[in-house]
Amino acid sequence: MRFLHLRVIIALILIFIITPLLPLLPSQHWSIRFFDFVRIQSIVIQVLILLSAIIFWEQWQSIQWVLIAALVLVLTYQCHLVRPYTPFYHRRKPEQAFAPKKLKLLTANVLQTNTNYNAFIKIVKDTDPDIVVTMESDKKWKEALSKPFTEYKHRLEATLDNFYGMHLYSKIPFDKAKIKYLVEADVPSMHCELTYADQTFNLIVIHPAPPSPTENETAVERDAELMIVGKICREQGNSTVVCGDLNDVVWSRTSRLFKKMTGYFDPRVGRGLYPSFHANIWLLRFPLDHLFYSKDMHVPVMKRLPRFGSDHFAMYYELAFPLVDIDVENPELTREEQEEINALIEEAE
């Protein structure tokens, strides 16, 4: 029995040394990128393996010490990646003054096959946001929300039945609004310019297809869309918010590269993970629905809202705008980072 325990624990240690490091490979195949998503679950399992080794291993040999040391190093690496998205990390405290009136934004992947329209409508009525964004909203969802959302007079609609439909409902008039197809011909994104609290700002909503066995085989399209949006953000001077179901976790190489190229903040930092998917399977929950915002802005409030039948939770934010226009320079990128960004875009093209 002791020999069996030894072999099982060694096998598990090898698995959980190798798999967390697989996303470091240049491959964009879904089977490699999957291990970026499960870092929290992987951390828990690594801790359990360490405890099992302490309990069941009675005699320690050199190889066992080496394996344990390697496992601890990989565990430390994973904790380093996810630590900013925990309450144990310092939260941003902006120095500039903000307008007292906050813009309320609600985003939700409603799940196209979900028919629990009333539960979602109740969430919207209870939170009373200024802007509502729905993803995976098809013709049925559009019809279900058209009458209850009469106060949202300004709308941008990409009504599709391919699980990538998207609708934006706003109480605030658009200065500009356009639907774009940045990478894939049937995956839209929304690009709006609005004025609120005497400040002009850009709102970009994206929902790229994920790397998975049932969607895109690789992360090429998803990564390229995020990089293209990053380039757009660097070119425009207004306050900017990028939000949506990114089908990516905040600690992935792609998300970190997006934040590096834009200089945008993530309201999760110092607050918590706020895992938004899967709403019905708590063991498999990941932070997939994101909001990034330019440095001149602030997000004092962020909430994960109750379940409403979708596989995603809806997310609620309050956005604060500066009292005075603040010029924020684009971060400098190394030559290697620029080449990586361009390579990700070119590969999709």
Disulfide bonds with the S-S distance in Angstrom:
none
